[in-house]
Structures are given as structure tokens and as C-alpha cells.
């Protein structure tokens, strides 16, 4: 799309941070995903840079304040991953509730583990959606209610009372209220200073015994070491995790977290579907073409 619109496009998936900083002055716009960091140094070196396009939803890998000061427009695709991330979230819930990963490993090891695989139905659960005002949070709520007849309670710093009413779920007045009520807690907020360790030891303690935690947002929204302790102690029944403190995990505690029998872990694949990637790419191209034309 960009080439047909007259753009000169260079595809390069191997630039190191130093190489990016040295070469950024050559470009009017740069398209990135989650791995590439657009730091203040990169932005200051980008003397011709007019746009940074993030193919995805999170902007925590871009220095937004420096971009604003330098009048560099930041483009993203917040709506594109909605279905993809919401579906993975539901998949992780079911995988933990029905012990699917453990059952699969046992079968592959030649073990018929039926006696160890008593699960629970999502239909019987109350799902607590943190970040329920956002696209993904609302879609998770919709699927849980309409697809599984689960009860949903949501929380957000943004007022979403009317949206919740239309979908048929309740807005909790505070986060602790949600944590006390939910059987499954799923996280769908952006990573900001205000959301760093939003789910910490105190929040985990506030949850009911046997709660399941799902995180497909950003790893450091949850205090991973506190989560590890809660899972090992039995306070939490399980966790489904697509995001981590360091990706791939390298700290010993986080490696232990991924190996627990009551966790189901995926490698940050929330948006990793053909449909989502195509939609993100198309939206980014359309926005850049519109901007430069």
C-alpha cells in the first residue's frame, strides 16, 4: 500500500538500537512493533522524522513526551488487536479452568491423567475485568456474558457505566470491590507509572482464595514475585499469562513462574494472528498515507 502510494520503503528487522539511532535521520516515518524502542535519543537524532507508527496497541516503547516536544506524530492501531487478544484471554481462562495444558503434556508422556483433571465451568464463575472501559476489556466481557453466560463485574478509572449496562454487567466502584467478588480476574489496562504493579501483594491478598488471574496486557502491571508466592501458597488456583517482566523471561523467579503446574503461559502472542497483523498493517499504512498526503 505504501509503495503504491509513492513511498520509498525500507524493510529492516535486524537493526540494533545503536544502528537505529545512527540511521533514523534518513527517514520521514518509521513503523515499529513492540520490540523496537523509540527513545529520546532516537527521536532527537531523527531530524527529518515526522511520524512514528506503532503497529499494535501499547505505546510504552515510545518516548511520548519527547515525540510531543519535537512535533513527531505518534500513530497506533488500538482497535486492531481487540478480537485477537480477547479470544486469547478466553482461551487462557478455559485452559486454566480445565487444566488443558497439563492434560496435553500427560497424554504426550503416555499418561492417562483423568483422575487429576477435575475442572470447573466458566459459566459458574464471576469474571472481573480490570480495564473494562477499553475495547479489549469490553470484548472480553461481551464474550464471557454472551458466549458462556458467566457473570461479569468490571472496573476502570474511566466511566463505562452505560456501556456495562448495555452489555449486561456491573461496574464495581473500586478495584478492591472487584477483587473481592471475582473468581477470575483479567487485566486489560495500559502500562503506565500509575499501573505499575497495580496487582501487587495487597491486591492478591484481597482476592478470594482460589481465584484465577489472567494477564494479556503488560507483565509489570502485575508484581510477578508476589504472584509467584500466591500461586505456590495456593492462595490463587492458577494463572494464565501472555506477558512477563522480561521477555523472554530471564530472572530465576520468573522462569519458576512459567514452570508451575498451575500456570498456562504463552509468549506474548495476544496479537499474533494473521487477521490481526493484516488489520494492524493496513491501518498503519492508511494513516501514514493520509497524513503525508
N, C-alpha and C positions, 0 to 999 in steps of 0.2 A: 504493500500500500504506500509506504513512504517513497520507495523508488519510483513508482508510477506517478507520484505527486511531484517528482523532481528533486527529491532529497538525495544527497550523496550519503550513503550509509556504510559504515564500517562495523562489522560484527567481530567482537573480540571478547572471548570468555576466559582469557587467561591472564589479564592484566593484574599485576601486583599493585598494592596501594601506592608504592613509590612511582611505578610506571604510569598509573592513572594520573597522579599529580603532575608528572612531567608532561603528559600529553593532553591534558584537559583543555589547554588554551587553543587547541586545534578545532574545537567543536563548538557549535551553537547550541546543541542539546545533547543530553545523554540519557539513555534508557537503562534502568537497573532493575534488579530484583532484590532479594533480601540480603544476599551475601556482601554486595559491594557497599562500602561506607563512603558517603559523600560528606566529608569532614569540612571544617572551616578552612583548613589548608588547601583542600581540593577546590573549594569554591573561590578562595582568594586567588588561586592560580588560574582559574577559568575566566580569563579576561574577556572572552567572547561568548561566554555561556549565558544563555537566556532561559533555558528550561532544564529541569531535572524531572524525568518521568519515571515514576515508580510503578512497575508492573506488579501490582499487589495492593494490599490494604495498609499495612503498617508503615509508618514514617519514622520509626525510631533509628533508622540507619542514615538519616539525613539531618544535617545541622540546620534546622528550620529557621532559627534566629539569624544566622549568617546569610542564608538564602534570602530572607526578607530584606536585610540591610543592603544586599547587593542587587536587589530587584530581580532575582532569579525566580521564575515561576516554578512552583512545585506541582506536578500533576500526579494523580494516583487513580486507582480503579477500585474504590471501596465496595462497589456493588458486585463486582465480578465474582469474587470467591464465595458469595453468600451460600449458594446451594452446595458447593463442594465442601466447605468447612462444616456446614450444618449437618450434612449427611455423614461425614466422618465422626462428628460428635455423637450422633445417634449410634453409629457403629461401635464406638468405644464403650458407650453405655451398655449396649447389648453384650459386647464381648466380655465385660467385667461381670455383669449380672449372670450370664450363662457359662462363664468360665471357658469360653470358646478357645482361647489361645492354649490354655492348659490341656484341654481335651484333644486339640490337634497335635500338640507335642507328644502326648501319651500315645495316641494312635500311631504316630510315626515311629515311636520307640517300641511298637508292638504290644502296648499295654491297653487293656480294656478297662478304663477307669470309671465306669459308670457309677459305681458306688461313691465316688469322690466328687461327683458333678451335680449335686443338688443346687439348682439355681433359683432365681426369683424373676417374676414378671415385671416388666416396665409399667404395665397397666396398673399395677397396685401401688406405684410409687408417686411421691411428690417430687417434682423436678424443680430445683431452684436455679434460675437463670440470672447470673450476675452480668450486667450489661444488657438488660432486656429491652432497652430503647433502640439499640442498634440493629442493623439489618440481619446479622447472623444470629444474635440473641432472639430476635423476633421469629426468625425462621425455625430455630430450634424449638421455641415454644409452640409454634404452629404445628410442627411435625409431631411433637410429643402429645399434644392435645388431640389433633385430628387423626393422626395415624395410629396412636397407641392408647388413646383415652386415658392418658396419665393426667394427674393434677399438676398444675404449674403455678409457681409463685415467682415473681421477678423483682429485681432491684436495679436501679440506675440513679445516677445523680441528675439525669435529665427526666423531666416529667413525661411519662408514657402512659398515663392512666387511661386515656381514651383508646389508645392502640391495644392495651391489655384488655379493656372491656370488650372491644370488638372481637378479639381472638378467644375470649373466654377464660382469662386468668387474672390473678390478683397482683397488684403492685404492693410489695412489702414497704413499710415506711422507712425501715433502716436495714442495713446489711445484717446486723445481728438477728433481727427478726427472721430474715430469710434463712440464715444458717441454723437457727433453732428448729425450723419447720421442715426443711428439705431432707429427703432421703438421698437424693443425688444433687450435687452442686456442680454446675458447669460454668466456666469462666469465659466471658466474651467482651473484655474491655481492652482498650489500647494500653500499651506500656508507656507510662509517664512517671515522673517523680512521685506523683500522688498515688499511683497504683503499684509502686514497687513494694513487694511483699504485702499486698493487700490481704492475701490469705496467709497469715502468719500463725505462730503458735497459739495466740489468743483466739483467733478466728477458728482454728481447727478444734480447739477445746470447746468452743461454743456449739459445734455441730453435734448432732445426735450420735450416739455410739452406733457404729455400723454404717455410717454414711459413705457414699462413693463420691470421689472428686474427679472431675473431667477438666482437663486444661488443653484447649486447642488455640490459645491466644498467644501468650509470650511466657517463657519459662520463669522469669523473675517476678512475675505477678504473684507467684506462689513461693513461699520460703521453702525451698526444696529439702533442706535438712530437717525442718520441723515436720514436713510431710513424711519423710522417711521414718522419723520417730513414731509418728501417728500410725503409720501402716504396720510397723514392726510390733507396736504395742497392742494392736487390734482395735484401737480407737476408731480408725477408718477400716471399712471392709475391703476397699480396693481403690485403685485409681487408674484412669485412662489418660495417658499423656502423649501429646504430639509435639510438645515444645519443652526446652530444657534451659538450664542456667548457661551452659556452654554447649554448643552444637558443632560436632558430635560431643557427647559427654566425655569429660576427661578427668574430672575430680573423682576420687575414690568413692565418696558418699553418693555421687550421682550415678556412677556405674552400679553401685549396690542397689540403688532405687530402681534401675531398669531391670535388674535381675530378680526382684522379689516375685514370689509366686502369685501375689495378688495385684500386680500391675500389668497393664497391657500398654506397650509403648510402640510408637511409630516415629519415623524420622522426619518430623516437620513436613508432612505431606498433605496438610489440610487443603491447599490449593493445587495439589498435584494431580489434576485430572485434565484430560485432553480438552474437555469443554471449557473449563475454567481458564486454562492457559490461552486458548484461542480467543476467548472473550476479553481477557486482560490485554492481550497483544493488540487486538482490534481497537479497543477503546483508547489505548495509549496512542496508537497511530492516528486515529481520528482527531484526538485532542491536539496533538502536535501539528497536524496539517491545518487544523482550524486556527491555531494560534499564529503560525507563521504566515498563513495566507492573509 
